[in-house]
Structures are given as C-alpha cells and as structure tokens.
Amino acid sequence: MSRRVKDVGPPWTGGDEKAALLGFLDYLRNSIAGKVADVPEPQVRAGGVPSGTNLLGLIKHVTKVERFYFLGEPINNLRRTMQPTREETVESLLADYRRTIEQANEVIETWTDLTLDAPRPPGRNLPPSRRWVLVHMIEETARHAGHADILREQIDGFTGR
C-alpha cells in the first residue's frame, strides 16, 4: 500500500541567524516525529536494515542527543540510545521527545550570542559554540529523519513530510 503525501518544503523563518537555525531544527524535529506517528507494534521497533535501526530507536536517540547538547545530560552508552526497551512505547517516547524539545528551546531562547560557549556536554574538555550545537543538531536530526523516511516507506509506503 503506497501512501504518498505532498512534500512540505523548508520553513520560512525569521530574518536573524538564530531564528533561521531554530526554524530548520524544528522543521526536522517535526519531520522525524511524524514518521513514527501511527506506526503499529511491532513494526515501529523492528529493524528495517541489517544494523537494526528502527523508528522508535531513532526517536529515543535524537531525544538523548538533544538532552546531551542542550541540557547537559550525560550519555553513558550511545549504542543503547538506539534501542527502545519493551516498556518504551511510541506515545511515551514521542512525549519525552516533545518535552525535551520544549526544554531545549527554552535554553536556546536565552542565547543572544551564538559565538559563546554552549553548555559543556559531560566528558568533553572544551564546550562547543552555541552556533556549532545548533548546526550539529540540524545535521544530526536531518540524518536520522532521512533514515526514518526510508524505514517508514519500507513499512507501509508512507512518503513525504
């Protein structure tokens, strides 16, 4: 069953750099979350490629990475961030992702100078700049949104953003 959806282009953002970067990050956040919505068990956690990458694991991973860079929470085992537990559901992980986005955006809202240091992630000697964190999170989220596009199309033919 093929369900093609009209592709939604990138957002028109505010004129300043931070507004443009955050606009693209939010666009990608919504894209990856949308790929997980309405996918039933067990398909949502089934590995669609030999590495075992799955839709639910992608949401868990991007949540943990956002919490690492914006909220300073450690990641003890990066591999486990891609592996949802039996207790973790679409609803619980999407709710956690949305809460994390709200908290991260509250942090970003306070950033008036993107050349300053971002919160130093645990285990890092030098903190990255705020600009670097925003650009990296756009790259990170876009990469995994692309993975989610492919996995979702394999499951039920759903395409588009």
C-alpha positions in Angstrom: 0.0 0.0 0.0 1.6 3.2 -1.1 0.6 6.4 0.7 2.3 9.4 -0.9 2.0 12.7 0.8 2.8 16.0 -0.7 6.3 17.0 0.4 6.4 20.1 2.6 9.3 22.4 1.8 11.6 24.0 4.4 10.1 26.7 6.6 10.2 30.5 6.1 12.0 31.6 9.2 12.7 34.9 10.9 15.5 37.0 9.5 18.1 36.6 12.1 20.5 33.7 12.3 19.2 32.1 15.4 15.6 32.2 14.1 16.7 30.6 10.8 18.7 27.8 12.6 15.9 27.1 15.1 13.3 27.1 12.3 15.1 24.4 10.4 15.8 22.4 13.5 12.1 22.5 14.5 11.1 21.6 10.9 13.3 18.5 11.1 12.1 17.6 14.6 8.5 17.6 13.3 9.5 15.5 10.3 11.1 12.7 12.3 8.3 12.7 14.9 5.8 12.4 12.1 7.5 9.4 10.7 6.8 7.5 13.9 3.2 8.5 14.4 0.6 5.9 13.7 3.1 3.0 13.1 1.8 0.0 15.0 3.8 -2.5 17.1 5.9 -4.4 16.3 6.8 -2.6 13.1 7.7 0.6 14.9 10.6 -1.1 16.7 11.5 -3.7 14.0 14.9 -3.2 12.5 14.5 -2.3 8.8 18.1 -2.7 7.9 20.9 -5.1 9.0 22.2 -2.7 11.7 18.8 -3.0 13.4 17.9 0.7 13.1 14.2 1.2 13.8 11.8 4.1 14.0 11.3 4.0 17.8 15.1 3.8 18.4 15.6 6.9 16.2 13.2 8.9 18.4 14.9 7.7 21.5 18.3 8.6 20.1 17.6 12.1 19.0 15.9 12.8 22.4 19.1 11.7 24.2 21.3 13.7 21.9 19.2 16.8 22.4 19.4 16.3 26.2 23.1 15.9 25.9 23.9 19.1 23.9 21.2 21.4 25.2 20.6 20.2 28.8 24.0 18.8 29.7 22.8 15.3 30.5 25.4 12.5 30.0 25.0 9.7 27.6 26.6 6.6 29.2 26.1 4.2 26.3 25.5 5.7 22.8 24.5 2.4 21.3 21.7 1.9 23.8 20.1 5.2 22.8 19.1 3.5 19.6 17.5 0.5 21.4 14.0 1.1 22.9 13.1 -1.1 25.8 9.9 -3.2 25.9 8.3 -0.7 28.3 9.0 2.3 26.0 6.1 3.0 23.6 5.5 5.3 20.7 3.4 7.5 23.0 6.0 7.6 25.8 9.0 8.3 23.6 7.2 10.9 21.5 6.0 12.7 24.7 9.6 12.6 26.0 10.9 14.0 22.7 8.4 16.8 22.7 9.2 17.7 26.4 12.9 17.7 25.5 12.3 20.0 22.6 10.4 22.4 24.8 13.2 22.4 27.3 15.9 22.7 24.6 14.0 25.6 23.0 13.8 27.4 26.4 17.6 27.1 26.6 18.1 28.3 23.0 15.7 31.3 23.6 18.2 32.6 26.1 21.1 32.5 23.6 21.7 36.1 22.4 25.2 35.4 21.1 25.9 32.2 19.1 29.6 32.6 19.4 29.5 32.0 23.1 30.0 28.5 24.6 27.0 26.2 24.8 26.5 24.1 27.9 29.5 21.8 28.1 28.5 18.2 27.4 29.7 15.8 30.0 33.0 14.2 29.1 34.0 17.0 26.7 37.1 19.1 27.5 36.1 22.2 25.6 32.5 23.3 25.1 31.3 23.9 21.6 29.9 27.2 20.5 26.2 27.7 20.5 26.2 28.0 16.7 28.1 24.7 16.4 25.5 23.0 18.6 22.6 24.3 16.5 24.2 23.4 13.2 25.2 19.9 14.5 21.7 19.2 15.8 20.3 20.2 12.4 22.7 17.8 10.8 22.0 15.0 13.4 18.3 15.3 13.1 18.3 15.6 9.3 20.4 12.5 9.0 18.1 10.5 11.2 15.0 11.9 9.6 16.3 10.5 6.4 16.7 7.1 8.0 13.2 7.4 9.3 11.9 8.3 5.8 13.3 5.1 4.4 12.2 2.9 7.3 8.6 4.2 7.1 8.4 3.7 3.4 9.5 0.1 3.9 6.8 -0.4 6.5 3.7 1.0 4.7 4.8 3.0 1.7 4.3 6.4 3.5 6.4 9.1 1.9 6.6 12.9 2.2 6.9 15.2 5.1 
